[in-house]
Amino acid sequence: MKKPKWVVEKEQSKRKAAQETVWLFGLHAVRDALVNPERQKIRLLVTKNAQAKLAEEIDAAGITVEEIDPRKFHDPRNHGVPVDPGSVHQGALLEVKALSWGSVEEVCLAAGEGMPTVVLLDQVTDPHNVGAILRSAEVFGAEAVIATARHAAPETGALAKTASGALERQPYLRVRNLADTITKLQELGFTCLGLDGEAEETIDAALADLSDRPVALVMGAEGPGLRQKTKETVDKLVKIPFARDFGSLNVSNAAAIALYAASKR
């Protein structure tokens, strides 16, 4: 019996994802990945200086080192890896498999103490913004950052470097449909708050009534903000109040403020 087209496409997508790798760069991102037992490490390329700085982590990981001449680091013919000349690699490159965190249900209800908080990103594509949000999510104890599989920042070296190690510890989940995931979280008991500069209620006022409820903070991309379907699916829209009529915050800054507010409840 011939498989339906959607089943074939799903299987092909899974096989493709299993084959894909990520190149992490920078001493901090590479160090944290080396010591993460959940991270599948494939290939490590370092300069002599970077190798000395990562010696302890390299020994612990038991990975073979390929030493690179720092003068040829940006030449793909030297090691078969194209490196963006603008990247601050600090002499370290690590090829890895993407992390697998588990399902939304497993991750988002894993809070130890207090009420769970998660962040959902509605088509936030800038890896630097997502990396910064992952870092804030870790600092303020969020269970996960959730983005869509498409039209969102993938796990990349730039994202990992901006996350400053948080990518190894903070779950970053990718889902097919954000609205469906919001509905799923609501069924799990989460109150989903969409951040919108034109909302009437402030985030502090909304959170004041949610001390005993799990909360999902839904952030939109800079400029477009939340999509209409997302606005219609969340429980309510809230805003971060501004002292002056200046405009809107960078999405990573807004996420940090919202996470801090949620952490106080």
Backbone torsions as a table, in degrees:
resi	resn	phi	psi	omega
1	MET	NA	129.7	-178.4
2	LYS	-73.2	134.3	-179.4
3	LYS	-72.4	145.5	175.2
4	PRO	-60.4	154.1	-177.2
5	LYS	-58.5	-40.6	-176.3
6	TRP	-67.4	-31.9	177.6
7	VAL	-68.6	-43.6	178.5
8	VAL	-61.1	-45.3	-179.2
9	GLU	-64.2	-37.4	179.0
10	LYS	-66.8	-41.5	178.9
11	GLU	-66.0	-40.7	178.3
12	GLN	-64.0	-39.5	179.5
13	SER	-64.2	-40.5	178.9
14	LYS	-65.6	-42.1	179.0
15	ARG	-64.8	-40.4	179.1
16	LYS	-64.2	-43.4	179.8
17	ALA	-63.2	-36.8	-179.0
18	ALA	-67.0	-27.4	-178.6
19	GLN	-87.5	-21.0	-175.5
20	GLU	-72.8	146.5	176.9
21	THR	-128.3	166.4	-179.3
22	VAL	-124.8	137.6	174.8
23	TRP	-100.7	114.3	176.0
24	LEU	-93.1	146.3	178.7
25	PHE	-141.4	159.9	-176.4
26	GLY	96.5	141.4	-175.3
27	LEU	-58.9	-42.5	-175.9
28	HIS	-66.3	-50.3	-178.4
29	ALA	-63.3	-42.0	-179.8
30	VAL	-68.1	-41.5	179.7
31	ARG	-60.4	-46.9	-178.3
32	ASP	-66.2	-34.2	177.7
33	ALA	-70.2	-37.4	179.7
34	LEU	-62.1	-36.1	-176.2
35	VAL	-91.9	-1.2	178.9
36	ASN	-86.0	111.1	-178.6
37	PRO	-66.5	-19.2	-179.2
38	GLU	-84.0	-11.2	-176.5
39	ARG	-90.9	121.9	177.4
40	GLN	-80.7	114.0	-175.0
41	LYS	-102.0	133.5	-173.1
42	ILE	-111.9	-48.9	-171.5
43	ARG	-149.9	132.3	-179.6
44	LEU	-121.5	123.2	178.3
45	LEU	-119.8	125.0	-176.2
46	VAL	-143.3	154.8	169.2
47	THR	-80.5	166.5	-179.6
48	LYS	-60.0	-39.6	-179.4
49	ASN	-65.9	-44.9	179.5
50	ALA	-65.9	-36.7	178.8
51	GLN	-60.9	-39.9	179.2
52	ALA	-64.6	-38.6	-179.3
53	LYS	-72.3	-25.2	-178.1
54	LEU	-106.7	12.8	-172.3
55	ALA	-53.5	-46.0	-177.2
56	GLU	-64.4	-44.4	-178.6
57	GLU	-69.5	-35.3	178.2
58	ILE	-64.7	-43.6	178.4
59	ASP	-62.1	-42.8	-178.7
60	ALA	-65.4	-36.5	-179.0
61	ALA	-77.5	-22.8	-179.3
62	GLY	65.0	35.8	-176.8
63	ILE	-103.5	145.6	178.1
64	THR	-74.5	136.8	-177.5
65	VAL	-99.9	136.8	170.9
66	GLU	-111.6	111.7	-177.1
67	GLU	-82.4	138.0	-177.2
68	ILE	-121.6	140.8	173.1
69	ASP	-69.8	121.8	-177.4
70	PRO	-58.3	-25.7	179.9
71	ARG	-72.9	-17.5	-178.0
72	LYS	-115.2	16.7	-173.8
73	PHE	-62.1	-35.9	-176.7
74	HIS	-90.7	7.0	179.0
75	ASP	-95.8	108.4	-176.9
76	PRO	-62.2	-21.4	179.2
77	ARG	-70.5	-18.2	-177.5
78	ASN	-75.7	-35.1	-175.4
79	HIS	-144.2	7.5	175.1
80	GLY	75.5	13.9	-179.3
81	VAL	-126.2	114.8	177.6
82	PRO	-70.5	123.0	-178.9
83	VAL	-113.6	127.5	178.1
84	ASP	-62.3	121.3	-179.4
85	PRO	-58.1	-21.5	179.9
86	GLY	-85.9	-6.3	-177.6
87	SER	-76.6	139.0	177.0
88	VAL	-89.9	80.3	-171.3
89	HIS	-82.6	-20.0	179.3
90	GLN	56.3	25.1	175.2
91	GLY	80.6	17.5	-177.3
92	ALA	-136.4	129.2	176.1
93	LEU	-133.9	131.8	-179.9
94	LEU	-131.9	122.6	176.5
95	GLU	-89.5	128.6	-176.2
96	VAL	-139.2	167.6	169.2
97	LYS	-91.9	149.2	176.9
98	ALA	-63.1	147.6	-179.7
99	LEU	-75.5	147.8	175.3
100	SER	-113.9	116.6	-173.1
101	TRP	-98.0	-19.3	-176.2
102	GLY	108.7	-170.9	-174.9
103	SER	-80.6	164.8	176.2
104	VAL	-57.8	-44.0	-178.7
105	GLU	-62.4	-45.3	-177.8
106	GLU	-63.6	-43.0	-174.0
107	VAL	-79.3	-43.9	-171.2
108	CYS	-76.0	-14.4	177.9
109	LEU	-109.2	23.8	-175.1
110	ALA	-96.6	15.0	-177.4
111	ALA	-63.0	138.3	177.6
112	GLY	-80.4	-67.0	178.1
113	GLU	-117.7	151.4	178.6
114	GLY	78.6	-178.0	-178.0
115	MET	-89.7	136.0	-179.8
116	PRO	-63.2	145.2	172.6
117	THR	-129.6	134.2	175.9
118	VAL	-130.3	158.7	178.2
119	VAL	-117.9	131.9	174.7
120	LEU	-115.3	135.5	-177.4
121	LEU	-112.1	122.9	-178.0
122	ASP	-97.4	92.3	177.8
123	GLN	58.8	45.1	172.2
124	VAL	-89.0	109.2	-169.3
125	THR	-102.3	-15.4	-177.1
126	ASP	-75.7	117.0	-178.3
127	PRO	-62.1	-28.7	179.3
128	HIS	-70.1	-38.9	176.0
129	ASN	-65.3	-45.2	-179.3
130	VAL	-65.2	-40.3	177.1
131	GLY	-59.6	-43.3	178.8
132	ALA	-65.9	-37.0	178.3
133	ILE	-66.4	-39.9	176.7
134	LEU	-60.3	-41.0	179.6
135	ARG	-63.8	-44.4	178.0
136	SER	-65.8	-38.7	179.4
137	ALA	-61.3	-39.2	177.7
138	GLU	-67.7	-44.6	-178.2
139	VAL	-59.9	-42.2	-175.0
140	PHE	-97.7	12.0	169.0
141	GLY	76.9	29.1	177.2
142	ALA	-72.5	150.5	179.7
143	GLU	-76.4	-32.1	-176.3
144	ALA	-165.7	157.5	165.7
145	VAL	-114.5	128.6	-173.8
146	ILE	-121.1	130.2	177.1
147	ALA	-134.0	169.8	178.7
148	THR	-80.6	156.7	179.9
149	ALA	-67.4	-31.3	177.5
150	ARG	-115.6	157.5	179.0
151	HIS	57.3	41.9	177.1
152	ALA	-150.0	162.1	-178.0
153	ALA	-71.7	122.6	177.3
154	PRO	-76.7	170.9	176.3
155	GLU	-73.2	110.5	-177.8
156	THR	-133.8	171.0	176.9
157	GLY	-61.0	-40.8	179.8
158	ALA	-63.3	-42.2	178.2
159	LEU	-63.7	-46.1	-178.2
160	ALA	-62.1	-40.3	-178.5
161	LYS	-67.0	-41.6	178.1
162	THR	-66.1	-34.7	179.2
163	ALA	-69.4	-16.1	176.0
164	SER	52.8	47.3	177.2
165	GLY	96.9	-17.1	-176.6
166	ALA	-65.9	-25.7	179.7
167	LEU	-60.9	-26.7	179.4
168	GLU	-79.2	-19.0	-173.3
169	ARG	-120.9	-24.9	-176.4
170	GLN	-99.6	116.0	-179.4
171	PRO	-55.7	129.4	176.0
172	TYR	-121.7	101.0	-174.7
173	LEU	-98.2	144.6	177.8
174	ARG	-118.6	127.5	-176.9
175	VAL	-122.4	159.8	-177.1
176	ARG	-76.0	-37.9	-173.4
177	ASN	-139.2	120.3	-175.8
178	LEU	-69.8	-41.7	-179.5
179	ALA	-61.9	-41.1	177.9
180	ASP	-64.2	-36.3	179.8
181	THR	-69.9	-38.1	175.4
182	ILE	-60.5	-44.7	178.3
183	THR	-61.3	-40.8	178.7
184	LYS	-63.0	-42.0	178.4
185	LEU	-65.4	-38.5	177.0
186	GLN	-61.5	-38.5	177.9
187	GLU	-67.0	-26.5	177.5
188	LEU	-83.6	-1.4	177.7
189	GLY	103.8	2.0	179.5
190	PHE	-77.7	142.7	166.4
191	THR	-96.3	123.2	-174.0
192	CYS	-101.1	117.6	-178.1
193	LEU	-107.8	121.8	177.8
194	GLY	-94.1	127.0	179.7
195	LEU	-81.7	120.5	-177.4
196	ASP	-145.5	123.3	-176.7
197	GLY	-61.9	-19.5	-178.7
198	GLU	-97.4	4.5	178.6
199	ALA	-67.4	156.7	-179.8
200	GLU	-87.7	-37.8	-176.2
201	GLU	-88.5	141.7	177.9
202	THR	-83.9	158.3	-179.3
203	ILE	-65.0	-35.5	178.7
204	ASP	-63.8	-41.4	179.8
205	ALA	-65.4	-40.4	-179.9
206	ALA	-66.7	-42.0	-177.4
207	LEU	-71.3	-22.1	-179.4
208	ALA	-60.6	-27.8	-179.2
209	ASP	-97.9	8.0	-173.7
210	LEU	-122.3	30.0	-178.4
211	SER	-65.8	-22.6	-178.1
212	ASP	-113.1	21.8	-177.5
213	ARG	-129.0	141.2	170.0
214	PRO	-65.2	145.9	-175.8
215	VAL	-127.2	138.8	172.1
216	ALA	-115.6	126.2	178.9
217	LEU	-100.8	119.3	-174.4
218	VAL	-107.1	118.2	-174.5
219	MET	-112.5	137.2	177.7
220	GLY	-99.7	166.8	178.7
221	ALA	-69.3	152.9	177.0
222	GLU	-64.1	137.6	-177.5
223	GLY	94.8	-81.9	-178.1
224	PRO	-66.3	-32.3	-175.3
225	GLY	70.3	-154.4	179.4
226	LEU	-72.2	140.7	173.9
227	ARG	-70.8	158.4	-176.2
228	GLN	-59.4	-42.8	179.3
229	LYS	-60.4	-38.2	178.8
230	THR	-65.7	-43.9	179.2
231	LYS	-59.7	-38.1	-178.1
232	GLU	-74.5	-20.2	-174.3
233	THR	-93.4	-32.1	-179.4
234	VAL	-66.5	163.6	-179.2
235	ASP	-72.2	-39.3	176.7
236	LYS	-160.4	158.8	176.4
237	LEU	-99.5	137.4	-179.2
238	VAL	-134.9	163.7	-179.3
239	LYS	-131.5	158.7	169.3
240	ILE	-93.6	118.5	-176.5
241	PRO	-69.3	142.9	179.0
242	PHE	-110.2	145.4	178.5
243	ALA	-72.9	-30.7	-179.3
244	ARG	-133.0	159.7	-179.7
245	ASP	-80.1	72.1	-173.6
246	PHE	-97.2	-38.8	-176.8
247	GLY	143.4	-133.2	-177.8
248	SER	-125.9	159.2	178.9
249	LEU	-84.0	155.9	166.8
250	ASN	-56.9	142.8	-174.4
251	VAL	-60.4	-34.6	179.8
252	SER	-70.4	-35.5	176.4
253	ASN	-68.6	-41.7	178.0
254	ALA	-62.4	-39.8	178.7
255	ALA	-63.8	-40.8	179.9
256	ALA	-63.0	-43.1	179.1
257	ILE	-65.2	-44.0	-179.8
258	ALA	-64.3	-40.5	179.0
259	LEU	-65.6	-39.8	177.5
260	TYR	-63.1	-44.3	178.2
261	ALA	-61.2	-42.2	179.3
262	ALA	-67.2	-33.7	-178.1
263	SER	-69.1	-18.8	-177.6
264	LYS	-84.9	-12.2	-174.4
265	ARG	-77.1	NA	NA
